[in-house]
Amino acid sequence: MKSLIYLFACSFLLLFSCERVKNKTHETINAGGEVVGKSATEFVEGISEGIDETLEAKIKLSPLLVENGLATGKFEITDNPLGGKDNLLTLYLIFNRDFNEILRIKVYDKNGLETGRAKLEINEIKGDAGYFDFTFGKRVQIENRSLIVIE
């Protein structure tokens, strides 16, 4: 009878130990997978940000416009609904002084060659800001790594 109780107790302890080991193994695998997942996500995001920075067009304001209180924010280059590919520049402008001028924009490709021009008359008061659309001709395409100069 004692050996039967002893055998039953050993079986119970062995079964309990196996279940505990299984749960710990499962927790460890999940934690390891979570770390790998986070690292992979950060790696992919880093590559994506590096590519975006390398390929993104640059905006440059003339020193005179900066002196006159103009600043830029976010911009986007899209297709013009009236025709053309990547020839509509939507630019967020910030007016730190009253502003009543015609803005002229020139686009240069990655080799420094001028590829297009656009202009827009703007009349805003100090403290205003907003998005403005600059439409280029149908043949103009604002490419990756272009320089956009605002005069």
Secondary structure, DSSP 8 states (H G I E B T S, - for coil): -HHHHHHHHHHHHHHHHHHHHHHHHHHHHHHHHHHHHHHHHHHHHHHHHHHHHHH--EEEE-HHHHHTTEEEEEEEEE--TTS-SS-EEEEEEEESS-EEEEEEEEEE-TTS-EEEEEEEEEEE-TT-EEEEEEE--TT----TT-EEEE-
